[in-house]
């Protein structure tokens, strides 16, 4: 078992070396730090907005469902002689 673990470790290190050599040989697209921060911040804002809208709609639906049950129970209670 230890030999298999060592072989996997050796394989991953060899792949890392090969990948490091391949990425150094060509031009690389660079992204500015401000643009990256803007993308991350925009993603966080959009996620919070989606969660907030979902929570609002879910709570309104829950309130309507609870109120509908109360009305139904009152109507049934009023129908009994």
mmCIF file as gemmi writes it, N, C-alpha and C atoms, coordinates in Angstrom:
data_model
loop_
_atom_site.group_PDB
_atom_site.id
_atom_site.type_symbol
_atom_site.label_atom_id
_atom_site.label_alt_id
_atom_site.label_comp_id
_atom_site.label_asym_id
_atom_site.label_entity_id
_atom_site.label_seq_id
_atom_site.pdbx_PDB_ins_code
_atom_site.Cartn_x
_atom_site.Cartn_y
_atom_site.Cartn_z
_atom_site.occupancy
_atom_site.B_iso_or_equiv
_atom_site.pdbx_formal_charge
_atom_site.auth_seq_id
_atom_site.auth_asym_id
_atom_site.pdbx_PDB_model_num
ATOM 1 N N . UNK Axp A 1 ? 0.821 -1.194 0 1 0 ? 1 A 1
ATOM 2 C CA . UNK Axp A 1 ? 0 0 0 1 0 ? 1 A 1
ATOM 3 C C . UNK Axp A 1 ? 0.864 1.257 0 1 0 ? 1 A 1
ATOM 4 N N . UNK Axp A 2 ? 1.953 1.206 0.726 1 0 ? 2 A 1
ATOM 5 C CA . UNK Axp A 2 ? 2.844 2.363 0.781 1 0 ? 2 A 1
ATOM 6 C C . UNK Axp A 2 ? 3.501 2.599 -0.574 1 0 ? 2 A 1
ATOM 7 N N . UNK Axp A 3 ? 3.799 1.508 -1.289 1 0 ? 3 A 1
ATOM 8 C CA . UNK Axp A 3 ? 4.411 1.657 -2.615 1 0 ? 3 A 1
ATOM 9 C C . UNK Axp A 3 ? 3.436 2.304 -3.588 1 0 ? 3 A 1
ATOM 10 N N . UNK Axp A 4 ? 2.15 1.957 -3.504 1 0 ? 4 A 1
ATOM 11 C CA . UNK Axp A 4 ? 1.155 2.551 -4.392 1 0 ? 4 A 1
ATOM 12 C C . UNK Axp A 4 ? 1.008 4.043 -4.104 1 0 ? 4 A 1
ATOM 13 N N . UNK Axp A 5 ? 1.015 4.406 -2.829 1 0 ? 5 A 1
ATOM 14 C CA . UNK Axp A 5 ? 0.941 5.814 -2.454 1 0 ? 5 A 1
ATOM 15 C C . UNK Axp A 5 ? 2.141 6.597 -2.96 1 0 ? 5 A 1
ATOM 16 N N . UNK Axp A 6 ? 3.311 5.989 -2.867 1 0 ? 6 A 1
ATOM 17 C CA . UNK Axp A 6 ? 4.522 6.638 -3.353 1 0 ? 6 A 1
ATOM 18 C C . UNK Axp A 6 ? 4.47 6.821 -4.865 1 0 ? 6 A 1
ATOM 19 N N . UNK Axp A 7 ? 3.963 5.822 -5.591 1 0 ? 7 A 1
ATOM 20 C CA . UNK Axp A 7 ? 3.862 5.932 -7.042 1 0 ? 7 A 1
ATOM 21 C C . UNK Axp A 7 ? 2.875 7.026 -7.451 1 0 ? 7 A 1
ATOM 22 N N . UNK Axp A 8 ? 1.765 7.142 -6.746 1 0 ? 8 A 1
ATOM 23 C CA . UNK Axp A 8 ? 0.799 8.204 -7.039 1 0 ? 8 A 1
ATOM 24 C C . UNK Axp A 8 ? 1.428 9.56 -6.766 1 0 ? 8 A 1
ATOM 25 N N . UNK Axp A 9 ? 2.141 9.681 -5.662 1 0 ? 9 A 1
ATOM 26 C CA . UNK Axp A 9 ? 2.831 10.925 -5.32 1 0 ? 9 A 1
ATOM 27 C C . UNK Axp A 9 ? 3.851 11.28 -6.405 1 0 ? 9 A 1
ATOM 28 N N . UNK Axp A 10 ? 4.609 10.314 -6.849 1 0 ? 10 A 1
ATOM 29 C CA . UNK Axp A 10 ? 5.612 10.537 -7.89 1 0 ? 10 A 1
ATOM 30 C C . UNK Axp A 10 ? 4.944 10.941 -9.202 1 0 ? 10 A 1
ATOM 31 N N . UNK Axp A 11 ? 3.826 10.304 -9.549 1 0 ? 11 A 1
ATOM 32 C CA . UNK Axp A 11 ? 3.11 10.624 -10.782 1 0 ? 11 A 1
ATOM 33 C C . UNK Axp A 11 ? 2.592 12.056 -10.752 1 0 ? 11 A 1
ATOM 34 N N . UNK Axp A 12 ? 1.987 12.472 -9.635 1 0 ? 12 A 1
ATOM 35 C CA . UNK Axp A 12 ? 1.471 13.84 -9.533 1 0 ? 12 A 1
ATOM 36 C C . UNK Axp A 12 ? 2.594 14.871 -9.594 1 0 ? 12 A 1
ATOM 37 N N . UNK Axp A 13 ? 3.725 14.58 -8.978 1 0 ? 13 A 1
ATOM 38 C CA . UNK Axp A 13 ? 4.859 15.505 -9.054 1 0 ? 13 A 1
ATOM 39 C C . UNK Axp A 13 ? 5.399 15.61 -10.472 1 0 ? 13 A 1
ATOM 40 N N . UNK Axp A 14 ? 5.446 14.495 -11.183 1 0 ? 14 A 1
ATOM 41 C CA . UNK Axp A 14 ? 5.908 14.508 -12.564 1 0 ? 14 A 1
ATOM 42 C C . UNK Axp A 14 ? 4.948 15.312 -13.436 1 0 ? 14 A 1
ATOM 43 N N . UNK Axp A 15 ? 3.655 15.139 -13.248 1 0 ? 15 A 1
ATOM 44 C CA . UNK Axp A 15 ? 2.669 15.916 -13.999 1 0 ? 15 A 1
ATOM 45 C C . UNK Axp A 15 ? 2.775 17.404 -13.677 1 0 ? 15 A 1
ATOM 46 N N . UNK Axp A 16 ? 3.032 17.742 -12.423 1 0 ? 16 A 1
ATOM 47 C CA . UNK Axp A 16 ? 3.178 19.148 -12.045 1 0 ? 16 A 1
ATOM 48 C C . UNK Axp A 16 ? 4.391 19.774 -12.721 1 0 ? 16 A 1
ATOM 49 N N . UNK Axp A 17 ? 5.471 19.029 -12.816 1 0 ? 17 A 1
ATOM 50 C CA . UNK Axp A 17 ? 6.672 19.54 -13.482 1 0 ? 17 A 1
ATOM 51 C C . UNK Axp A 17 ? 6.41 19.743 -14.969 1 0 ? 17 A 1
ATOM 52 N N . UNK Axp A 18 ? 5.725 18.794 -15.598 1 0 ? 18 A 1
ATOM 53 C CA . UNK Axp A 18 ? 5.433 18.902 -17.032 1 0 ? 18 A 1
ATOM 54 C C . UNK Axp A 18 ? 4.515 20.103 -17.282 1 0 ? 18 A 1
ATOM 55 N N . UNK Axp A 19 ? 3.504 20.278 -16.472 1 0 ? 19 A 1
ATOM 56 C CA . UNK Axp A 19 ? 2.587 21.4 -16.638 1 0 ? 19 A 1
ATOM 57 C C . UNK Axp A 19 ? 3.295 22.73 -16.41 1 0 ? 19 A 1
ATOM 58 N N . UNK Axp A 20 ? 4.211 22.791 -15.455 1 0 ? 20 A 1
ATOM 59 C CA . UNK Axp A 20 ? 4.949 24.022 -15.189 1 0 ? 20 A 1
ATOM 60 C C . UNK Axp A 20 ? 5.831 24.393 -16.381 1 0 ? 20 A 1
ATOM 61 N N . UNK Axp A 21 ? 6.412 23.409 -17.026 1 0 ? 21 A 1
ATOM 62 C CA . UNK Axp A 21 ? 7.25 23.683 -18.187 1 0 ? 21 A 1
ATOM 63 C C . UNK Axp A 21 ? 6.406 24.139 -19.369 1 0 ? 21 A 1
ATOM 64 N N . UNK Axp A 22 ? 5.221 23.578 -19.547 1 0 ? 22 A 1
ATOM 65 C CA . UNK Axp A 22 ? 4.37 23.951 -20.681 1 0 ? 22 A 1
ATOM 66 C C . UNK Axp A 22 ? 3.815 25.363 -20.54 1 0 ? 22 A 1
ATOM 67 N N . UNK Axp A 23 ? 3.495 25.798 -19.353 1 0 ? 23 A 1
ATOM 68 C CA . UNK Axp A 23 ? 2.89 27.121 -19.185 1 0 ? 23 A 1
ATOM 69 C C . UNK Axp A 23 ? 3.9 28.25 -19.3 1 0 ? 23 A 1
ATOM 70 N N . UNK Axp A 24 ? 5.164 27.978 -19.1 1 0 ? 24 A 1
ATOM 71 C CA . UNK Axp A 24 ? 6.173 29.022 -19.167 1 0 ? 24 A 1
ATOM 72 C C . UNK Axp A 24 ? 6.572 29.367 -20.604 1 0 ? 24 A 1
ATOM 73 N N . UNK Axp A 25 ? 6.228 28.537 -21.562 1 0 ? 25 A 1
ATOM 74 C CA . UNK Axp A 25 ? 6.762 28.73 -22.905 1 0 ? 25 A 1
ATOM 75 C C . UNK Axp A 25 ? 5.95 29.68 -23.778 1 0 ? 25 A 1
ATOM 76 N N . UNK Axp A 26 ? 4.721 30.052 -23.414 1 0 ? 26 A 1
ATOM 77 C CA . UNK Axp A 26 ? 3.911 30.879 -24.296 1 0 ? 26 A 1
ATOM 78 C C . UNK Axp A 26 ? 3.42 32.14 -23.626 1 0 ? 26 A 1
ATOM 79 N N . UNK Axp A 27 ? 2.786 33.018 -24.437 1 0 ? 27 A 1
ATOM 80 C CA . UNK Axp A 27 ? 2.229 34.235 -23.842 1 0 ? 27 A 1
ATOM 81 C C . UNK Axp A 27 ? 1.052 33.894 -22.931 1 0 ? 27 A 1
ATOM 82 N N . UNK Axp A 28 ? 0.909 34.683 -21.947 1 0 ? 28 A 1
ATOM 83 C CA . UNK Axp A 28 ? -0.094 34.414 -20.92 1 0 ? 28 A 1
ATOM 84 C C . UNK Axp A 28 ? -1.045 35.598 -20.825 1 0 ? 28 A 1
ATOM 85 N N . UNK Axp A 29 ? -2.329 35.325 -20.707 1 0 ? 29 A 1
ATOM 86 C CA . UNK Axp A 29 ? -3.319 36.392 -20.542 1 0 ? 29 A 1
ATOM 87 C C . UNK Axp A 29 ? -3.314 36.831 -19.084 1 0 ? 29 A 1
ATOM 88 N N . UNK Axp A 30 ? -3.118 38.095 -18.868 1 0 ? 30 A 1
ATOM 89 C CA . UNK Axp A 30 ? -3.085 38.631 -17.504 1 0 ? 30 A 1
ATOM 90 C C . UNK Axp A 30 ? -4.361 39.402 -17.231 1 0 ? 30 A 1
ATOM 91 N N . UNK Axp A 31 ? -4.88 39.28 -16.034 1 0 ? 31 A 1
ATOM 92 C CA . UNK Axp A 31 ? -6.063 40.025 -15.63 1 0 ? 31 A 1
ATOM 93 C C . UNK Axp A 31 ? -5.664 40.933 -14.479 1 0 ? 31 A 1
ATOM 94 N N . UNK Axp A 32 ? -6.15 42.161 -14.541 1 0 ? 32 A 1
ATOM 95 C CA . UNK Axp A 32 ? -5.784 43.141 -13.522 1 0 ? 32 A 1
ATOM 96 C C . UNK Axp A 32 ? -6.423 42.769 -12.181 1 0 ? 32 A 1
ATOM 97 N N . UNK Axp A 33 ? -5.772 43.189 -11.124 1 0 ? 33 A 1
ATOM 98 C CA . UNK Axp A 33 ? -6.269 42.895 -9.787 1 0 ? 33 A 1
ATOM 99 C C . UNK Axp A 33 ? -7.617 43.557 -9.541 1 0 ? 33 A 1
ATOM 100 N N . UNK Axp A 34 ? -7.789 44.771 -10.026 1 0 ? 34 A 1
ATOM 101 C CA . UNK Axp A 34 ? -9.058 45.464 -9.856 1 0 ? 34 A 1
ATOM 102 C C . UNK Axp A 34 ? -10.2 44.771 -10.581 1 0 ? 34 A 1
ATOM 103 N N . UNK Axp A 35 ? -9.924 44.257 -11.778 1 0 ? 35 A 1
ATOM 104 C CA . UNK Axp A 35 ? -10.957 43.532 -12.528 1 0 ? 35 A 1
ATOM 105 C C . UNK Axp A 35 ? -11.34 42.25 -11.821 1 0 ? 35 A 1
ATOM 106 N N . UNK Axp A 36 ? -10.363 41.547 -11.298 1 0 ? 36 A 1
ATOM 107 C CA . UNK Axp A 36 ? -10.638 40.318 -10.566 1 0 ? 36 A 1
ATOM 108 C C . UNK Axp A 36 ? -11.438 40.605 -9.299 1 0 ? 36 A 1
ATOM 109 N N . UNK Axp A 37 ? -11.08 41.666 -8.588 1 0 ? 37 A 1
ATOM 110 C CA . UNK Axp A 37 ? -11.83 42.048 -7.39 1 0 ? 37 A 1
ATOM 111 C C . UNK Axp A 37 ? -13.254 42.451 -7.752 1 0 ? 37 A 1
ATOM 112 N N . UNK Axp A 38 ? -13.429 43.125 -8.878 1 0 ? 38 A 1
ATOM 113 C CA . UNK Axp A 38 ? -14.764 43.505 -9.331 1 0 ? 38 A 1
ATOM 114 C C . UNK Axp A 38 ? -15.622 42.305 -9.663 1 0 ? 38 A 1
ATOM 115 N N . UNK Axp A 39 ? -15.044 41.311 -10.299 1 0 ? 39 A 1
ATOM 116 C CA . UNK Axp A 39 ? -15.784 40.096 -10.627 1 0 ? 39 A 1
ATOM 117 C C . UNK Axp A 39 ? -16.211 39.362 -9.348 1 0 ? 39 A 1
ATOM 118 N N . UNK Axp A 40 ? -15.301 39.242 -8.41 1 0 ? 40 A 1
ATOM 119 C CA . UNK Axp A 40 ? -15.615 38.558 -7.156 1 0 ? 40 A 1
ATOM 120 C C . UNK Axp A 40 ? -16.673 39.33 -6.379 1 0 ? 40 A 1
ATOM 121 N N . UNK Axp A 41 ? -16.533 40.641 -6.282 1 0 ? 41 A 1
ATOM 122 C CA . UNK Axp A 41 ? -17.5 41.457 -5.558 1 0 ? 41 A 1
ATOM 123 C C . UNK Axp A 41 ? -18.869 41.411 -6.237 1 0 ? 41 A 1
ATOM 124 N N . UNK Axp A 42 ? -18.892 41.474 -7.566 1 0 ? 42 A 1
ATOM 125 C CA . UNK Axp A 42 ? -20.154 41.37 -8.294 1 0 ? 42 A 1
ATOM 126 C C . UNK Axp A 42 ? -20.828 40.036 -8.075 1 0 ? 42 A 1
ATOM 127 N N . UNK Axp A 43 ? -20.046 38.978 -8.022 1 0 ? 43 A 1
ATOM 128 C CA . UNK Axp A 43 ? -20.594 37.654 -7.765 1 0 ? 43 A 1
ATOM 129 C C . UNK Axp A 43 ? -21.206 37.566 -6.374 1 0 ? 43 A 1
ATOM 130 N N . UNK Axp A 44 ? -20.534 38.141 -5.396 1 0 ? 44 A 1
ATOM 131 C CA . UNK Axp A 44 ? -21.055 38.123 -4.021 1 0 ? 44 A 1
ATOM 132 C C . UNK Axp A 44 ? -22.352 38.922 -3.94 1 0 ? 44 A 1
ATOM 133 N N . UNK Axp A 45 ? -22.382 40.094 -4.563 1 0 ? 45 A 1
ATOM 134 C CA . UNK Axp A 45 ? -23.592 40.929 -4.534 1 0 ? 45 A 1
ATOM 135 C C . UNK Axp A 45 ? -24.747 40.213 -5.224 1 0 ? 45 A 1
ATOM 136 N N . UNK Axp A 46 ? -24.497 39.613 -6.372 1 0 ? 46 A 1
ATOM 137 C CA . UNK Axp A 46 ? -25.547 38.893 -7.097 1 0 ? 46 A 1
ATOM 138 C C . UNK Axp A 46 ? -26.063 37.701 -6.286 1 0 ? 46 A 1
ATOM 139 N N . UNK Axp A 47 ? -25.177 36.989 -5.626 1 0 ? 47 A 1
ATOM 140 C CA . UNK Axp A 47 ? -25.585 35.852 -4.806 1 0 ? 47 A 1
ATOM 141 C C . UNK Axp A 47 ? -26.45 36.298 -3.642 1 0 ? 47 A 1
ATOM 142 N N . UNK Axp A 48 ? -26.067 37.375 -2.97 1 0 ? 48 A 1
ATOM 143 C CA . UNK Axp A 48 ? -26.859 37.885 -1.849 1 0 ? 48 A 1
ATOM 144 C C . UNK Axp A 48 ? -28.22 38.365 -2.347 1 0 ? 48 A 1
ATOM 145 N N . UNK Axp A 49 ? -28.27 38.991 -3.505 1 0 ? 49 A 1
ATOM 146 C CA . UNK Axp A 49 ? -29.54 39.444 -4.072 1 0 ? 49 A 1
ATOM 147 C C . UNK Axp A 49 ? -30.466 38.261 -4.373 1 0 ? 49 A 1
ATOM 148 N N . UNK Axp A 50 ? -29.93 37.223 -4.987 1 0 ? 50 A 1
ATOM 149 C CA . UNK Axp A 50 ? -30.737 36.045 -5.31 1 0 ? 50 A 1
ATOM 150 C C . UNK Axp A 50 ? -31.248 35.376 -4.043 1 0 ? 50 A 1
ATOM 151 N N . UNK Axp A 51 ? -30.411 35.256 -3.03 1 0 ? 51 A 1
ATOM 152 C CA . UNK Axp A 51 ? -30.839 34.656 -1.765 1 0 ? 51 A 1
ATOM 153 C C . UNK Axp A 51 ? -31.916 35.514 -1.113 1 0 ? 51 A 1
ATOM 154 N N . UNK Axp A 52 ? -31.767 36.822 -1.14 1 0 ? 52 A 1
ATOM 155 C CA . UNK Axp A 52 ? -32.756 37.714 -0.545 1 0 ? 52 A 1
ATOM 156 C C . UNK Axp A 52 ? -34.102 37.642 -1.238 1 0 ? 52 A 1
ATOM 157 N N . UNK Axp A 53 ? -34.096 37.638 -2.568 1 0 ? 53 A 1
ATOM 158 C CA . UNK Axp A 53 ? -35.353 37.548 -3.311 1 0 ? 53 A 1
ATOM 159 C C . UNK Axp A 53 ? -36.028 36.206 -3.051 1 0 ? 53 A 1
ATOM 160 N N . UNK Axp A 54 ? -35.258 35.145 -3.036 1 0 ? 54 A 1
ATOM 161 C CA . UNK Axp A 54 ? -35.818 33.822 -2.761 1 0 ? 54 A 1
ATOM 162 C C . UNK Axp A 54 ? -36.415 33.764 -1.369 1 0 ? 54 A 1
ATOM 163 N N . UNK Axp A 55 ? -35.749 34.339 -0.39 1 0 ? 55 A 1
ATOM 164 C CA . UNK Axp A 55 ? -36.257 34.344 0.981 1 0 ? 55 A 1
ATOM 165 C C . UNK Axp A 55 ? -37.569 35.143 1.069 1 0 ? 55 A 1
ATOM 166 N N . UNK Axp A 56 ? -37.621 36.288 0.409 1 0 ? 56 A 1
ATOM 167 C CA . UNK Axp A 56 ? -38.848 37.101 0.441 1 0 ? 56 A 1
ATOM 168 C C . UNK Axp A 56 ? -40.036 36.352 -0.141 1 0 ? 56 A 1
ATOM 169 N N . UNK Axp A 57 ? -39.843 35.75 -1.313 1 0 ? 57 A 1
ATOM 170 C CA . UNK Axp A 57 ? -40.941 35.015 -1.933 1 0 ? 57 A 1
ATOM 171 C C . UNK Axp A 57 ? -41.35 33.797 -1.112 1 0 ? 57 A 1
ATOM 172 N N . UNK Axp A 58 ? -40.387 33.112 -0.534 1 0 ? 58 A 1
ATOM 173 C CA . UNK Axp A 58 ? -40.703 31.932 0.271 1 0 ? 58 A 1
ATOM 174 C C . UNK Axp A 58 ? -41.453 32.329 1.54 1 0 ? 58 A 1
ATOM 175 N N . UNK Axp A 59 ? -41.073 33.43 2.171 1 0 ? 59 A 1
ATOM 176 C CA . UNK Axp A 59 ? -41.761 33.841 3.394 1 0 ? 59 A 1
ATOM 177 C C . UNK Axp A 59 ? -43.171 34.344 3.083 1 0 ? 59 A 1
ATOM 178 N N . UNK Axp A 60 ? -43.359 35.022 1.956 1 0 ? 60 A 1
ATOM 179 C CA . UNK Axp A 60 ? -44.705 35.462 1.574 1 0 ? 60 A 1
ATOM 180 C C . UNK Axp A 60 ? -45.596 34.26 1.298 1 0 ? 60 A 1
ATOM 181 N N . UNK Axp A 61 ? -45.051 33.269 0.63 1 0 ? 61 A 1
ATOM 182 C CA . UNK Axp A 61 ? -45.843 32.077 0.328 1 0 ? 61 A 1
ATOM 183 C C . UNK Axp A 61 ? -46.213 31.347 1.608 1 0 ? 61 A 1
ATOM 184 N N . UNK Axp A 62 ? -45.284 31.262 2.547 1 0 ? 62 A 1
ATOM 185 C CA . UNK Axp A 62 ? -45.558 30.596 3.816 1 0 ? 62 A 1
ATOM 186 C C . UNK Axp A 62 ? -46.648 31.334 4.581 1 0 ? 62 A 1
ATOM 187 N N . UNK Axp A 63 ? -46.596 32.665 4.59 1 0 ? 63 A 1
ATOM 188 C CA . UNK Axp A 63 ? -47.616 33.452 5.288 1 0 ? 63 A 1
ATOM 189 C C . UNK Axp A 63 ? -48.983 33.265 4.639 1 0 ? 63 A 1
ATOM 190 N N . UNK Axp A 64 ? -49.02 33.257 3.319 1 0 ? 64 A 1
ATOM 191 C CA . UNK Axp A 64 ? -50.3 33.05 2.639 1 0 ? 64 A 1
ATOM 192 C C . UNK Axp A 64 ? -50.859 31.663 2.935 1 0 ? 64 A 1
ATOM 193 N N . UNK Axp A 65 ? -49.999 30.682 3.009 1 0 ? 65 A 1
ATOM 194 C CA . UNK Axp A 65 ? -50.443 29.322 3.297 1 0 ? 65 A 1
ATOM 195 C C . UNK Axp A 65 ? -50.98 29.226 4.722 1 0 ? 65 A 1
ATOM 196 N N . UNK Axp A 66 ? -50.293 29.849 5.664 1 0 ? 66 A 1
ATOM 197 C CA . UNK Axp A 66 ? -50.772 29.83 7.052 1 0 ? 66 A 1
ATOM 198 C C . UNK Axp A 66 ? -52.093 30.579 7.179 1 0 ? 66 A 1
ATOM 199 N N . UNK Axp A 67 ? -52.221 31.695 6.515 1 0 ? 67 A 1
ATOM 200 C CA . UNK Axp A 67 ? -53.471 32.459 6.569 1 0 ? 67 A 1
ATOM 201 C C . UNK Axp A 67 ? -54.609 31.706 5.894 1 0 ? 67 A 1
ATOM 202 N N . UNK Axp A 68 ? -54.323 30.99 4.836 1 0 ? 68 A 1
ATOM 203 C CA . UNK Axp A 68 ? -55.36 30.214 4.154 1 0 ? 68 A 1
ATOM 204 C C . UNK Axp A 68 ? -55.872 29.107 5.065 1 0 ? 68 A 1
ATOM 205 N N . UNK Axp A 69 ? -55.002 28.48 5.824 1 0 ? 69 A 1
ATOM 206 C CA . UNK Axp A 69 ? -55.435 27.439 6.753 1 0 ? 69 A 1
ATOM 207 C C . UNK Axp A 69 ? -56.306 28.025 7.855 1 0 ? 69 A 1
ATOM 208 N N . UNK Axp A 70 ? -55.987 29.213 8.324 1 0 ? 70 A 1
ATOM 209 C CA . UNK Axp A 70 ? -56.786 29.847 9.376 1 0 ? 70 A 1
ATOM 210 C C . UNK Axp A 70 ? -58.183 30.182 8.865 1 0 ? 70 A 1
ATOM 211 N N . UNK Axp A 71 ? -58.285 30.712 7.657 1 0 ? 71 A 1
ATOM 212 C CA . UNK Axp A 71 ? -59.584 31.05 7.09 1 0 ? 71 A 1
ATOM 213 C C . UNK Axp A 71 ? -60.401 29.78 6.908 1 0 ? 71 A 1
ATOM 214 N N . UNK Axp A 72 ? -59.772 28.729 6.431 1 0 ? 72 A 1
ATOM 215 C CA . UNK Axp A 72 ? -60.474 27.472 6.195 1 0 ? 72 A 1
ATOM 216 C C . UNK Axp A 72 ? -61.03 26.93 7.506 1 0 ? 72 A 1
ATOM 217 N N . UNK Axp A 73 ? -60.228 26.98 8.55 1 0 ? 73 A 1
ATOM 218 C CA . UNK Axp A 73 ? -60.686 26.464 9.841 1 0 ? 73 A 1
ATOM 219 C C . UNK Axp A 73 ? -61.841 27.31 10.378 1 0 ? 73 A 1
ATOM 220 N N . UNK Axp A 74 ? -61.799 28.619 10.19 1 0 ? 74 A 1
ATOM 221 C CA . UNK Axp A 74 ? -62.884 29.465 10.654 1 0 ? 74 A 1
ATOM 222 C C . UNK Axp A 74 ? -64.167 29.189 9.881 1 0 ? 74 A 1
ATOM 223 N N . UNK Axp A 75 ? -64.074 28.96 8.595 1 0 ? 75 A 1
ATOM 224 C CA . UNK Axp A 75 ? -65.25 28.672 7.784 1 0 ? 75 A 1
ATOM 225 C C . UNK Axp A 75 ? -65.859 27.35 8.222 1 0 ? 75 A 1
ATOM 226 N N . UNK Axp A 76 ? -65.058 26.356 8.477 1 0 ? 76 A 1
ATOM 227 C CA . UNK Axp A 76 ? -65.573 25.06 8.926 1 0 ? 76 A 1
ATOM 228 C C . UNK Axp A 76 ? -66.234 25.189 10.29 1 0 ? 76 A 1
ATOM 229 N N . UNK Axp A 77 ? -65.671 25.987 11.16 1 0 ? 77 A 1
ATOM 230 C CA . UNK Axp A 77 ? -66.234 26.141 12.498 1 0 ? 77 A 1
ATOM 231 C C . UNK Axp A 77 ? -67.578 26.873 12.439 1 0 ? 77 A 1
ATOM 232 N N . UNK Axp A 78 ? -67.7 27.802 11.497 1 0 ? 78 A 1
ATOM 233 C CA . UNK Axp A 78 ? -68.96 28.556 11.379 1 0 ? 78 A 1
ATOM 234 C C . UNK Axp A 78 ? -70.066 27.744 10.725 1 0 ? 78 A 1
ATOM 235 N N . UNK Axp A 79 ? -69.74 26.688 9.989 1 0 ? 79 A 1
ATOM 236 C CA . UNK Axp A 79 ? -70.755 25.894 9.294 1 0 ? 79 A 1
ATOM 237 C C . UNK Axp A 79 ? -71.459 24.922 10.22 1 0 ? 79 A 1
ATOM 238 N N . UNK Axp A 80 ? -70.886 24.585 11.345 1 0 ? 80 A 1
ATOM 239 C CA . UNK Axp A 80 ? -71.506 23.625 12.261 1 0 ? 80 A 1
ATOM 240 C C . UNK Axp A 80 ? -72.674 24.28 12.988 1 0 ? 80 A 1
ATOM 241 N N . UNK Axp A 81 ? -73.803 23.559 13.099 1 0 ? 81 A 1
ATOM 242 C CA . UNK Axp A 81 ? -74.97 24.15 13.792 1 0 ? 81 A 1
ATOM 243 C C . UNK Axp A 81 ? -74.831 24.17 15.292 1 0 ? 81 A 1
